[in-house]
Amino acid sequence: MVNLNAVVAEPNPMGWRFDNTYSRLPDALFAPAMPAALGSPRLVILNRRLADELGLDINGISPEAAAALFAGQDLPGGSQPIAQAYAGHQYGHFTMLGDGRAILLGEHRSPSGQLFDIQFKGAGQTPFSRRGDGRAALGPMLREYIISEAMFALGTPTTRSLAVVTTGEPVYRETRLQGAILTRVAASHIRVGTFEYLGATQDEANLRALADYTISRHYPELADSSDRYREFFRAVMDRQASLIARWQLVGFIHGVMNTDNMAISGETIDYGPCAFMNAYDPKTVFSSIDHGGRYAYGNQPAIAQWNLARFAETLLPLLAPDQEQAIAIATEGLNEYPALFEQYWLTGMRAKLGLRIAEAGDRGLVQSLLNWMQKTRADFTNTFRDLSADELPTEDGYEDPDFRDWHSQWQLRLGRESWPSSLARSAMRGVNPVVIPRNHRVEEALAAAESHDDLSVLHRLLAVLATPYEAGADSVMFQEPPPDDGRYRTFCGT
C-alpha cells in the first residue's frame, strides 16, 4: 500500500511541499508528461485566497514569474508531472481515455497536512492526447474559474481554480482563439473512469492497489476494516448522493456527467458545458452536444446512480471471490441510492423552506411548489430567496391562486415548527442564495476578457459570487434572469 505519510520535500521559497504519492502507484495508471514550451505566457488571474489556504506565499512573486510558473515553464522543485490514465462511459458508450490535455504537476501538502492535486489544464499534448492538440482556450478556462469558485462559495464540494494564464499561442476550434492554461486544485483526480480503466484490462492486482490507495487517501476510516471494499463503495455512493442533492438545491447543471467526470472524492469536477438553471424546468439542458437531454437537470440523480453502477462493476473482483455473491453485494448497495439521495435532497429542501422538523407531508409540499414554478416558469433561485424575505415581493406571479394556496399550506406547516418564523426566514437566507453565476453575466465577463482584454467585468462578477448569500447594492443586477435563457448553449471547449 502506498504510504500517504511519507516525508515530503522541504518547502521552497514559495511554499510548495510536494509528495506525489499517486506516482508511486503502478505504472499502468499514468505516464510521464511535460508542459509544452511556450514563448510568452501572461498571467490573467491568480486566486490569492486559495493560495493562502494552500500555504503558498505569492506576495513577492512578479506577474512574469507567476505566468512562467502557472504555464509550466518554471516547474517548482519536488514536482513530478504526469498524465493520468482512465476510461469512461461518455453518453453511455465506453471509451479508453486519459489526460489528453491535463498534466498533474504533483500533490502539494497544505499546512494542515492535506494532500491537494495541482493540475495544469491545457498545457499541451500527453501520451493520451490521441489526435487532440492538448490545448485549451481562454474562455472555457475562465468559465471553469468562475463556476468552480462560485460553487465553493455556495458550499458545494468542488475542485478549485488557482490561476489562469494565456499561452501567447492560438488554439483552433470553430475559430481562432487565445490559448490558456488553468491550474486546478483538487482533493484528487481519481475518477470512476480510473477504476474502469483497470476493470477493462482485468488487472485485479492493480485494481486492488488503486482501491487501497483511494481508501487511504479519501476514506482512511475504512482502511482497517475487514469489509473495506463494500464499505468503500457505500461511502462513495453516500458522497455522490450528497453532492448531486447539493447540485439540485442550487439549480446547477453539470452538463456532461460521464463516468470520467465523477470524482471518487465526492467533489464536482470538470466544468465544461455547465450552467445554472433560471426558470425552473427539470428538462433544462444547456450543453450544445446533449441533444437527447441525457444530462438534463432532472436526470442528474438517476445518472449518478447509473455511474455508480459502472463503478460497482469494477469493484466486483474485490467484493467477493464468487461473482454472483459480488453482484448481490453491489446490487444491494445500489438499491439504497434512491432513498439516500432523497434523504439529502429533502433535508436540503426543508432547510430552503425554513423547516427543521420532518413531517410526512413535506415531500408533497415541496413538489407542489416545484410544480407551480414549472407551470409559471418561475425563477428557481429568486423564488426561494423571495420566500426567505420577511414579506413577499409584490409581483404578479405571487398573486396566482395556485401559489396563494400553496403559500397558505406552507404557513401552516411553518406554524408547527419549534422556532419563530423570523428565525426560520433568517436561516433560509443562509441556504437560499441571492446570486448565482447567471449565464448572461458569465458570458459578459468572458466576452470582455477575450475580446477587449478587460478583466474588470470578471472581477466584479467574482466579487459578488464570493458572498452569494449576502444581499448588497452590487448584487441587484446579478439577480436578474437573462432575457432569453431558452436559447443559451454552453460548449466543452475541446
Buried (B, 14 or more C-beta within 10 A) or exposed (E): EBEBEEEBBEBBEBBBBBBBBBBEBBEBBBBEBBBBEBEEBBBBBBBEEBBBBBBBBBEEBEEEBBBBBBBBBEBBEBBBBBBBBBBBBBBEEBBBBBBBBBBBBBBBBBEEEEBBBBBBBBBBBBBBBEEEBBBBBBBBBBBBBBBBBBBBBBBBBBBBBBBBBBBBBEBEBEEEBBBBBBBBBBBBBBBBBBBBBBBBBEBEEBBBBBBBBBBBBBBEEBBEEEEBBBBBBBBBBBBBBBBBBBBBBBBBBBBBBBBBBBBBBBBBBBBBBBBBBBBBBBEBBBBEBBEEBBBBBBBBBEBBBBBBBBBBBBBBBBBBEEEEEBBEBBEEBBEEBEEBBBBBBBBBBBBBBBBEEEEEEBBEBBEBBBEBBBEBBBBBBBBBBBBBEEEEEEEEBBEBEEBEEBBEBBEEBBEEBEEEBEEBBBBBBEBBBBBBBBBBBBBBBBEBBBEEEEBEBBEBBBEBBBBBBEBEEBBEEBBEBBEEBEEBEBBBBB
